[in-house]
Amino acid sequence: MKTYIVTFKPETTDSEIQRAKDDIVAKGGSIEHEYTLIRGFSAKMPDGPAISALEASPHVENMEMDQEVTTQ
């Protein structure tokens, strides 16, 4: 499973974010980290329905695969 960082639009309610997390878990994924400074989380998700549902959500501001970043 790949890990994704998911951020939500500022006006997204806590219950909508919780619904997204519950959906990921129901589809076989797991929440890895919940962010406090931004509205979002990182999650391990299997390819397929969980990813498609988040990409289609009007509440998601950005979703990208977590990866290592270097300065050189």
PyMOL Python script that loads the backbone (N, CA, C, O; Angstrom):
from pymol import cmd

cmd.read_pdbstr("""\
ATOM      1  N   MET A   1       0.842  -1.186   0.000  1.00  0.00           N
ATOM      2  CA  MET A   1       0.000   0.000   0.000  1.00  0.00           C
ATOM      3  C   MET A   1       0.882   1.243   0.000  1.00  0.00           C
ATOM      4  O   MET A   1       1.946   1.273   0.618  1.00  0.00           O
ATOM      5  N   LYS A   2       0.424   2.241  -0.692  1.00  0.00           N
ATOM      6  CA  LYS A   2       1.140   3.506  -0.757  1.00  0.00           C
ATOM      7  C   LYS A   2       0.568   4.470   0.279  1.00  0.00           C
ATOM      8  O   LYS A   2      -0.598   4.380   0.664  1.00  0.00           O
ATOM      9  N   THR A   3       1.423   5.395   0.720  1.00  0.00           N
ATOM     10  CA  THR A   3       0.990   6.409   1.679  1.00  0.00           C
ATOM     11  C   THR A   3       0.725   7.716   0.942  1.00  0.00           C
ATOM     12  O   THR A   3       1.522   8.146   0.109  1.00  0.00           O
ATOM     13  N   TYR A   4      -0.401   8.338   1.259  1.00  0.00           N
ATOM     14  CA  TYR A   4      -0.796   9.601   0.649  1.00  0.00           C
ATOM     15  C   TYR A   4      -0.986  10.654   1.729  1.00  0.00           C
ATOM     16  O   TYR A   4      -1.390  10.351   2.852  1.00  0.00           O
ATOM     17  N   ILE A   5      -0.690  11.886   1.373  1.00  0.00           N
ATOM     18  CA  ILE A   5      -0.984  13.029   2.233  1.00  0.00           C
ATOM     19  C   ILE A   5      -2.230  13.692   1.654  1.00  0.00           C
ATOM     20  O   ILE A   5      -2.272  14.047   0.476  1.00  0.00           O
ATOM     21  N   VAL A   6      -3.230  13.850   2.495  1.00  0.00           N
ATOM     22  CA  VAL A   6      -4.514  14.406   2.065  1.00  0.00           C
ATOM     23  C   VAL A   6      -4.777  15.674   2.865  1.00  0.00           C
ATOM     24  O   VAL A   6      -4.749  15.651   4.096  1.00  0.00           O
ATOM     25  N   THR A   7      -5.032  16.779   2.172  1.00  0.00           N
ATOM     26  CA  THR A   7      -5.399  18.017   2.856  1.00  0.00           C
ATOM     27  C   THR A   7      -6.783  18.448   2.376  1.00  0.00           C
ATOM     28  O   THR A   7      -7.182  18.189   1.241  1.00  0.00           O
ATOM     29  N   PHE A   8      -7.499  19.112   3.280  1.00  0.00           N
ATOM     30  CA  PHE A   8      -8.874  19.506   3.019  1.00  0.00           C
ATOM     31  C   PHE A   8      -9.002  21.019   2.953  1.00  0.00           C
ATOM     32  O   PHE A   8      -8.193  21.750   3.524  1.00  0.00           O
ATOM     33  N   LYS A   9     -10.021  21.474   2.254  1.00  0.00           N
ATOM     34  CA  LYS A   9     -10.309  22.902   2.164  1.00  0.00           C
ATOM     35  C   LYS A   9     -10.637  23.433   3.557  1.00  0.00           C
ATOM     36  O   LYS A   9     -11.180  22.701   4.385  1.00  0.00           O
ATOM     37  N   PRO A  10     -10.311  24.702   3.824  1.00  0.00           N
ATOM     38  CA  PRO A  10     -10.511  25.272   5.170  1.00  0.00           C
ATOM     39  C   PRO A  10     -11.942  25.161   5.690  1.00  0.00           C
ATOM     40  O   PRO A  10     -12.149  25.021   6.895  1.00  0.00           O
ATOM     41  N   GLU A  11     -12.918  25.223   4.808  1.00  0.00           N
ATOM     42  CA  GLU A  11     -14.315  25.195   5.251  1.00  0.00           C
ATOM     43  C   GLU A  11     -14.851  23.779   5.504  1.00  0.00           C
ATOM     44  O   GLU A  11     -16.002  23.622   5.909  1.00  0.00           O
ATOM     45  N   THR A  12     -14.039  22.764   5.272  1.00  0.00           N
ATOM     46  CA  THR A  12     -14.466  21.377   5.493  1.00  0.00           C
ATOM     47  C   THR A  12     -14.681  21.126   6.984  1.00  0.00           C
ATOM     48  O   THR A  12     -13.835  21.467   7.811  1.00  0.00           O
ATOM     49  N   THR A  13     -15.814  20.532   7.312  1.00  0.00           N
ATOM     50  CA  THR A  13     -16.132  20.283   8.719  1.00  0.00           C
ATOM     51  C   THR A  13     -15.368  19.069   9.251  1.00  0.00           C
ATOM     52  O   THR A  13     -14.909  18.218   8.488  1.00  0.00           O
ATOM     53  N   ASP A  14     -15.245  19.016  10.567  1.00  0.00           N
ATOM     54  CA  ASP A  14     -14.586  17.872  11.206  1.00  0.00           C
ATOM     55  C   ASP A  14     -15.311  16.569  10.880  1.00  0.00           C
ATOM     56  O   ASP A  14     -14.673  15.532  10.697  1.00  0.00           O
ATOM     57  N   SER A  15     -16.626  16.617  10.807  1.00  0.00           N
ATOM     58  CA  SER A  15     -17.380  15.390  10.521  1.00  0.00           C
ATOM     59  C   SER A  15     -17.136  14.896   9.094  1.00  0.00           C
ATOM     60  O   SER A  15     -17.135  13.689   8.853  1.00  0.00           O
ATOM     61  N   GLU A  16     -16.929  15.810   8.150  1.00  0.00           N
ATOM     62  CA  GLU A  16     -16.616  15.401   6.779  1.00  0.00           C
ATOM     63  C   GLU A  16     -15.229  14.764   6.704  1.00  0.00           C
ATOM     64  O   GLU A  16     -15.026  13.799   5.967  1.00  0.00           O
ATOM     65  N   ILE A  17     -14.281  15.301   7.461  1.00  0.00           N
ATOM     66  CA  ILE A  17     -12.940  14.711   7.508  1.00  0.00           C
ATOM     67  C   ILE A  17     -13.002  13.336   8.167  1.00  0.00           C
ATOM     68  O   ILE A  17     -12.363  12.395   7.696  1.00  0.00           O
ATOM     69  N   GLN A  18     -13.759  13.213   9.239  1.00  0.00           N
ATOM     70  CA  GLN A  18     -13.904  11.916   9.912  1.00  0.00           C
ATOM     71  C   GLN A  18     -14.541  10.889   8.978  1.00  0.00           C
ATOM     72  O   GLN A  18     -14.148   9.722   8.971  1.00  0.00           O
ATOM     73  N   ARG A  19     -15.516  11.321   8.200  1.00  0.00           N
ATOM     74  CA  ARG A  19     -16.161  10.422   7.239  1.00  0.00           C
ATOM     75  C   ARG A  19     -15.146   9.911   6.215  1.00  0.00           C
ATOM     76  O   ARG A  19     -15.179   8.737   5.847  1.00  0.00           O
ATOM     77  N   ALA A  20     -14.248  10.782   5.754  1.00  0.00           N
ATOM     78  CA  ALA A  20     -13.215  10.371   4.802  1.00  0.00           C
ATOM     79  C   ALA A  20     -12.275   9.350   5.442  1.00  0.00           C
ATOM     80  O   ALA A  20     -11.910   8.359   4.809  1.00  0.00           O
ATOM     81  N   LYS A  21     -11.883   9.590   6.697  1.00  0.00           N
ATOM     82  CA  LYS A  21     -11.007   8.644   7.401  1.00  0.00           C
ATOM     83  C   LYS A  21     -11.699   7.300   7.594  1.00  0.00           C
ATOM     84  O   LYS A  21     -11.089   6.251   7.385  1.00  0.00           O
ATOM     85  N   ASP A  22     -12.962   7.328   7.991  1.00  0.00           N
ATOM     86  CA  ASP A  22     -13.719   6.083   8.178  1.00  0.00           C
ATOM     87  C   ASP A  22     -13.819   5.300   6.873  1.00  0.00           C
ATOM     88  O   ASP A  22     -13.731   4.073   6.872  1.00  0.00           O
ATOM     89  N   ASP A  23     -14.003   6.012   5.765  1.00  0.00           N
ATOM     90  CA  ASP A  23     -14.110   5.374   4.454  1.00  0.00           C
ATOM     91  C   ASP A  23     -12.797   4.686   4.071  1.00  0.00           C
ATOM     92  O   ASP A  23     -12.804   3.580   3.530  1.00  0.00           O
ATOM     93  N   ILE A  24     -11.679   5.344   4.354  1.00  0.00           N
ATOM     94  CA  ILE A  24     -10.368   4.753   4.059  1.00  0.00           C
ATOM     95  C   ILE A  24     -10.183   3.456   4.837  1.00  0.00           C
ATOM     96  O   ILE A  24      -9.766   2.444   4.274  1.00  0.00           O
ATOM     97  N   VAL A  25     -10.492   3.487   6.120  1.00  0.00           N
ATOM     98  CA  VAL A  25     -10.345   2.296   6.967  1.00  0.00           C
ATOM     99  C   VAL A  25     -11.289   1.184   6.495  1.00  0.00           C
ATOM    100  O   VAL A  25     -10.902   0.016   6.461  1.00  0.00           O
ATOM    101  N   ALA A  26     -12.514   1.541   6.136  1.00  0.00           N
ATOM    102  CA  ALA A  26     -13.486   0.549   5.667  1.00  0.00           C
ATOM    103  C   ALA A  26     -13.041  -0.123   4.371  1.00  0.00           C
ATOM    104  O   ALA A  26     -13.421  -1.260   4.093  1.00  0.00           O
ATOM    105  N   LYS A  27     -12.230   0.590   3.576  1.00  0.00           N
ATOM    106  CA  LYS A  27     -11.759   0.041   2.305  1.00  0.00           C
ATOM    107  C   LYS A  27     -10.377  -0.603   2.429  1.00  0.00           C
ATOM    108  O   LYS A  27      -9.718  -0.862   1.422  1.00  0.00           O
ATOM    109  N   GLY A  28      -9.937  -0.863   3.668  1.00  0.00           N
ATOM    110  CA  GLY A  28      -8.693  -1.599   3.879  1.00  0.00           C
ATOM    111  C   GLY A  28      -7.465  -0.754   4.126  1.00  0.00           C
ATOM    112  O   GLY A  28      -6.360  -1.292   4.199  1.00  0.00           O
ATOM    113  N   GLY A  29      -7.621   0.557   4.259  1.00  0.00           N
ATOM    114  CA  GLY A  29      -6.489   1.439   4.515  1.00  0.00           C
ATOM    115  C   GLY A  29      -6.321   1.725   5.995  1.00  0.00           C
ATOM    116  O   GLY A  29      -7.034   1.175   6.835  1.00  0.00           O
ATOM    117  N   SER A  30      -5.366   2.594   6.302  1.00  0.00           N
ATOM    118  CA  SER A  30      -5.150   2.999   7.696  1.00  0.00           C
ATOM    119  C   SER A  30      -4.691   4.450   7.741  1.00  0.00           C
ATOM    120  O   SER A  30      -4.005   4.928   6.837  1.00  0.00           O
ATOM    121  N   ILE A  31      -5.076   5.136   8.800  1.00  0.00           N
ATOM    122  CA  ILE A  31      -4.651   6.517   9.009  1.00  0.00           C
ATOM    123  C   ILE A  31      -3.313   6.461   9.731  1.00  0.00           C
ATOM    124  O   ILE A  31      -3.208   5.866  10.804  1.00  0.00           O
ATOM    125  N   GLU A  32      -2.300   7.074   9.152  1.00  0.00           N
ATOM    126  CA  GLU A  32      -0.948   7.020   9.700  1.00  0.00           C
ATOM    127  C   GLU A  32      -0.639   8.199  10.616  1.00  0.00           C
ATOM    128  O   GLU A  32       0.012   8.031  11.647  1.00  0.00           O
ATOM    129  N   HIS A  33      -1.103   9.388  10.245  1.00  0.00           N
ATOM    130  CA  HIS A  33      -0.799  10.587  11.031  1.00  0.00           C
ATOM    131  C   HIS A  33      -1.889  11.627  10.787  1.00  0.00           C
ATOM    132  O   HIS A  33      -2.332  11.818   9.655  1.00  0.00           O
ATOM    133  N   GLU A  34      -2.314  12.292  11.847  1.00  0.00           N
ATOM    134  CA  GLU A  34      -3.270  13.393  11.721  1.00  0.00           C
ATOM    135  C   GLU A  34      -2.530  14.695  11.985  1.00  0.00           C
ATOM    136  O   GLU A  34      -1.848  14.834  13.000  1.00  0.00           O
ATOM    137  N   TYR A  35      -2.664  15.649  11.069  1.00  0.00           N
ATOM    138  CA  TYR A  35      -1.961  16.920  11.189  1.00  0.00           C
ATOM    139  C   TYR A  35      -2.782  17.912  12.005  1.00  0.00           C
ATOM    140  O   TYR A  35      -4.012  17.900  11.961  1.00  0.00           O
ATOM    141  N   THR A  36      -2.093  18.764  12.745  1.00  0.00           N
ATOM    142  CA  THR A  36      -2.785  19.756  13.563  1.00  0.00           C
ATOM    143  C   THR A  36      -2.698  21.166  12.973  1.00  0.00           C
ATOM    144  O   THR A  36      -3.593  21.981  13.196  1.00  0.00           O
ATOM    145  N   LEU A  37      -1.649  21.461  12.237  1.00  0.00           N
ATOM    146  CA  LEU A  37      -1.507  22.806  11.668  1.00  0.00           C
ATOM    147  C   LEU A  37      -2.266  22.967  10.362  1.00  0.00           C
ATOM    148  O   LEU A  37      -2.622  24.080   9.975  1.00  0.00           O
ATOM    149  N   ILE A  38      -2.507  21.869   9.694  1.00  0.00           N
ATOM    150  CA  ILE A  38      -3.304  21.898   8.468  1.00  0.00           C
ATOM    151  C   ILE A  38      -4.455  20.917   8.642  1.00  0.00           C
ATOM    152  O   ILE A  38      -4.382  20.006   9.468  1.00  0.00           O
ATOM    153  N   ARG A  39      -5.503  21.100   7.875  1.00  0.00           N
ATOM    154  CA  ARG A  39      -6.647  20.189   7.953  1.00  0.00           C
ATOM    155  C   ARG A  39      -6.356  18.996   7.057  1.00  0.00           C
ATOM    156  O   ARG A  39      -6.616  19.027   5.855  1.00  0.00           O
ATOM    157  N   GLY A  40      -5.812  17.945   7.659  1.00  0.00           N
ATOM    158  CA  GLY A  40      -5.511  16.780   6.850  1.00  0.00           C
ATOM    159  C   GLY A  40      -4.870  15.655   7.630  1.00  0.00           C
ATOM    160  O   GLY A  40      -4.767  15.697   8.856  1.00  0.00           O
ATOM    161  N   PHE A  41      -4.439  14.644   6.886  1.00  0.00           N
ATOM    162  CA  PHE A  41      -3.833  13.458   7.475  1.00  0.00           C
ATOM    163  C   PHE A  41      -3.031  12.724   6.410  1.00  0.00           C
ATOM    164  O   PHE A  41      -3.141  13.019   5.220  1.00  0.00           O
ATOM    165  N   SER A  42      -2.226  11.767   6.850  1.00  0.00           N
ATOM    166  CA  SER A  42      -1.595  10.843   5.920  1.00  0.00           C
ATOM    167  C   SER A  42      -2.225   9.481   6.147  1.00  0.00           C
ATOM    168  O   SER A  42      -2.585   9.121   7.267  1.00  0.00           O
ATOM    169  N   ALA A  43      -2.348   8.736   5.064  1.00  0.00           N
ATOM    170  CA  ALA A  43      -3.008   7.435   5.150  1.00  0.00           C
ATOM    171  C   ALA A  43      -2.387   6.457   4.171  1.00  0.00           C
ATOM    172  O   ALA A  43      -2.012   6.821   3.056  1.00  0.00           O
ATOM    173  N   LYS A  44      -2.286   5.206   4.607  1.00  0.00           N
ATOM    174  CA  LYS A  44      -1.911   4.120   3.705  1.00  0.00           C
ATOM    175  C   LYS A  44      -3.195   3.614   3.087  1.00  0.00           C
ATOM    176  O   LYS A  44      -4.151   3.282   3.788  1.00  0.00           O
ATOM    177  N   MET A  45      -3.208   3.559   1.747  1.00  0.00           N
ATOM    178  CA  MET A  45      -4.424   3.145   1.055  1.00  0.00           C
ATOM    179  C   MET A  45      -4.094   2.170  -0.059  1.00  0.00           C
ATOM    180  O   MET A  45      -3.103   2.340  -0.769  1.00  0.00           O
ATOM    181  N   PRO A  46      -4.929   1.143  -0.213  1.00  0.00           N
ATOM    182  CA  PRO A  46      -4.760   0.262  -1.368  1.00  0.00           C
ATOM    183  C   PRO A  46      -5.223   0.997  -2.627  1.00  0.00           C
ATOM    184  O   PRO A  46      -6.087   1.871  -2.562  1.00  0.00           O
ATOM    185  N   ASP A  47      -4.645   0.637  -3.761  1.00  0.00           N
ATOM    186  CA  ASP A  47      -5.103   1.223  -5.020  1.00  0.00           C
ATOM    187  C   ASP A  47      -6.573   0.884  -5.211  1.00  0.00           C
ATOM    188  O   ASP A  47      -7.021  -0.203  -4.847  1.00  0.00           O
ATOM    189  N   GLY A  48      -7.306   1.802  -5.773  1.00  0.00           N
ATOM    190  CA  GLY A  48      -8.702   1.513  -6.073  1.00  0.00           C
ATOM    191  C   GLY A  48      -9.694   2.479  -5.472  1.00  0.00           C
ATOM    192  O   GLY A  48      -9.490   3.692  -5.522  1.00  0.00           O
ATOM    193  N   PRO A  49     -10.787   1.949  -4.895  1.00  0.00           N
ATOM    194  CA  PRO A  49     -11.926   2.775  -4.482  1.00  0.00           C
ATOM    195  C   PRO A  49     -11.617   3.875  -3.468  1.00  0.00           C
ATOM    196  O   PRO A  49     -12.168   4.971  -3.574  1.00  0.00           O
ATOM    197  N   ALA A  50     -10.761   3.614  -2.501  1.00  0.00           N
ATOM    198  CA  ALA A  50     -10.474   4.639  -1.484  1.00  0.00           C
ATOM    199  C   ALA A  50      -9.819   5.858  -2.118  1.00  0.00           C
ATOM    200  O   ALA A  50     -10.170   6.994  -1.802  1.00  0.00           O
ATOM    201  N   ILE A  51      -8.874   5.620  -3.006  1.00  0.00           N
ATOM    202  CA  ILE A  51      -8.175   6.727  -3.671  1.00  0.00           C
ATOM    203  C   ILE A  51      -9.132   7.471  -4.599  1.00  0.00           C
ATOM    204  O   ILE A  51      -9.166   8.701  -4.605  1.00  0.00           O
ATOM    205  N   SER A  52      -9.901   6.728  -5.378  1.00  0.00           N
ATOM    206  CA  SER A  52     -10.851   7.351  -6.307  1.00  0.00           C
ATOM    207  C   SER A  52     -11.872   8.216  -5.584  1.00  0.00           C
ATOM    208  O   SER A  52     -12.204   9.308  -6.046  1.00  0.00           O
ATOM    209  N   ALA A  53     -12.371   7.730  -4.452  1.00  0.00           N
ATOM    210  CA  ALA A  53     -13.372   8.487  -3.692  1.00  0.00           C
ATOM    211  C   ALA A  53     -12.795   9.795  -3.171  1.00  0.00           C
ATOM    212  O   ALA A  53     -13.460  10.829  -3.225  1.00  0.00           O
ATOM    213  N   LEU A  54     -11.571   9.760  -2.667  1.00  0.00           N
ATOM    214  CA  LEU A  54     -10.955  10.994  -2.164  1.00  0.00           C
ATOM    215  C   LEU A  54     -10.675  11.975  -3.293  1.00  0.00           C
ATOM    216  O   LEU A  54     -10.909  13.175  -3.149  1.00  0.00           O
ATOM    217  N   GLU A  55     -10.173  11.466  -4.421  1.00  0.00           N
ATOM    218  CA  GLU A  55      -9.882  12.348  -5.554  1.00  0.00           C
ATOM    219  C   GLU A  55     -11.145  13.049  -6.051  1.00  0.00           C
ATOM    220  O   GLU A  55     -11.078  14.178  -6.537  1.00  0.00           O
ATOM    221  N   ALA A  56     -12.286  12.390  -5.932  1.00  0.00           N
ATOM    222  CA  ALA A  56     -13.549  12.962  -6.409  1.00  0.00           C
ATOM    223  C   ALA A  56     -14.231  13.854  -5.373  1.00  0.00           C
ATOM    224  O   ALA A  56     -15.196  14.544  -5.699  1.00  0.00           O
ATOM    225  N   SER A  57     -13.752  13.852  -4.152  1.00  0.00           N
ATOM    226  CA  SER A  57     -14.407  14.607  -3.082  1.00  0.00           C
ATOM    227  C   SER A  57     -14.265  16.115  -3.286  1.00  0.00           C
ATOM    228  O   SER A  57     -13.167  16.602  -3.554  1.00  0.00           O
ATOM    229  N   PRO A  58     -15.364  16.853  -3.162  1.00  0.00           N
ATOM    230  CA  PRO A  58     -15.281  18.311  -3.287  1.00  0.00           C
ATOM    231  C   PRO A  58     -14.599  18.965  -2.082  1.00  0.00           C
ATOM    232  O   PRO A  58     -14.277  20.152  -2.125  1.00  0.00           O
ATOM    233  N   HIS A  59     -14.379  18.204  -1.013  1.00  0.00           N
ATOM    234  CA  HIS A  59     -13.765  18.743   0.195  1.00  0.00           C
ATOM    235  C   HIS A  59     -12.236  18.671   0.178  1.00  0.00           C
ATOM    236  O   HIS A  59     -11.570  19.388   0.924  1.00  0.00           O
ATOM    237  N   VAL A  60     -11.688  17.811  -0.668  1.00  0.00           N
ATOM    238  CA  VAL A  60     -10.236  17.615  -0.706  1.00  0.00           C
ATOM    239  C   VAL A  60      -9.586  18.763  -1.471  1.00  0.00           C
ATOM    240  O   VAL A  60      -9.953  19.061  -2.607  1.00  0.00           O
ATOM    241  N   GLU A  61      -8.618  19.396  -0.824  1.00  0.00           N
ATOM    242  CA  GLU A  61      -7.878  20.473  -1.473  1.00  0.00           C
ATOM    243  C   GLU A  61      -6.706  19.913  -2.274  1.00  0.00           C
ATOM    244  O   GLU A  61      -6.432  20.364  -3.386  1.00  0.00           O
ATOM    245  N   ASN A  62      -6.013  18.920  -1.697  1.00  0.00           N
ATOM    246  CA  ASN A  62      -4.855  18.340  -2.361  1.00  0.00           C
ATOM    247  C   ASN A  62      -4.640  16.921  -1.848  1.00  0.00           C
ATOM    248  O   ASN A  62      -4.918  16.609  -0.690  1.00  0.00           O
ATOM    249  N   MET A  63      -4.142  16.075  -2.737  1.00  0.00           N
ATOM    250  CA  MET A  63      -3.808  14.706  -2.362  1.00  0.00           C
ATOM    251  C   MET A  63      -2.595  14.294  -3.176  1.00  0.00           C
ATOM    252  O   MET A  63      -2.607  14.353  -4.405  1.00  0.00           O
ATOM    253  N   GLU A  64      -1.549  13.876  -2.478  1.00  0.00           N
ATOM    254  CA  GLU A  64      -0.351  13.453  -3.196  1.00  0.00           C
ATOM    255  C   GLU A  64       0.318  12.300  -2.467  1.00  0.00           C
ATOM    256  O   GLU A  64       0.187  12.138  -1.253  1.00  0.00           O
ATOM    257  N   MET A  65       1.037  11.505  -3.247  1.00  0.00           N
ATOM    258  CA  MET A  65       1.743  10.387  -2.663  1.00  0.00           C
ATOM    259  C   MET A  65       2.878  10.912  -1.795  1.00  0.00           C
ATOM    260  O   MET A  65       3.621  11.805  -2.202  1.00  0.00           O
ATOM    261  N   ASP A  66       3.005  10.355  -0.606  1.00  0.00           N
ATOM    262  CA  ASP A  66       4.083  10.736   0.306  1.00  0.00           C
ATOM    263  C   ASP A  66       5.393  10.219  -0.271  1.00  0.00           C
ATOM    264  O   ASP A  66       5.471   9.081  -0.733  1.00  0.00           O
ATOM    265  N   GLN A  67       6.413  11.054  -0.241  1.00  0.00           N
ATOM    266  CA  GLN A  67       7.709  10.654  -0.777  1.00  0.00           C
ATOM    267  C   GLN A  67       8.820  11.393  -0.065  1.00  0.00           C
ATOM    268  O   GLN A  67       8.604  12.434   0.556  1.00  0.00           O
ATOM    269  N   GLU A  68       9.994  10.845  -0.166  1.00  0.00           N
ATOM    270  CA  GLU A  68      11.154  11.480   0.441  1.00  0.00           C
ATOM    271  C   GLU A  68      11.592  12.656  -0.422  1.00  0.00           C
ATOM    272  O   GLU A  68      11.636  12.553  -1.648  1.00  0.00           O
ATOM    273  N   VAL A  69      11.914  13.767   0.220  1.00  0.00           N
ATOM    274  CA  VAL A  69      12.353  14.967  -0.481  1.00  0.00           C
ATOM    275  C   VAL A  69      13.753  15.311   0.003  1.00  0.00           C
ATOM    276  O   VAL A  69      14.027  15.302   1.203  1.00  0.00           O
ATOM    277  N   THR A  70      14.640  15.617  -0.948  1.00  0.00           N
ATOM    278  CA  THR A  70      16.006  16.002  -0.585  1.00  0.00           C
ATOM    279  C   THR A  70      16.306  17.384  -1.147  1.00  0.00           C
ATOM    280  O   THR A  70      15.614  17.867  -2.043  1.00  0.00           O
ATOM    281  N   THR A  71      17.339  18.008  -0.616  1.00  0.00           N
ATOM    282  CA  THR A  71      17.716  19.345  -1.078  1.00  0.00           C
ATOM    283  C   THR A  71      18.850  19.307  -2.084  1.00  0.00           C
ATOM    284  O   THR A  71      19.235  20.349  -2.615  1.00  0.00           O
ATOM    285  N   GLN A  72      19.383  18.151  -2.353  1.00  0.00           N
ATOM    286  CA  GLN A  72      20.500  18.057  -3.297  1.00  0.00           C
ATOM    287  C   GLN A  72      20.221  17.089  -4.389  1.00  0.00           C
ATOM    288  O   GLN A  72      21.059  16.891  -5.268  1.00  0.00           O
TER     289      GLN A  72
END
""", "prot")
cmd.dss("prot")
cmd.show_as("cartoon", "prot")
cmd.util.cbc("prot")
cmd.orient("prot")
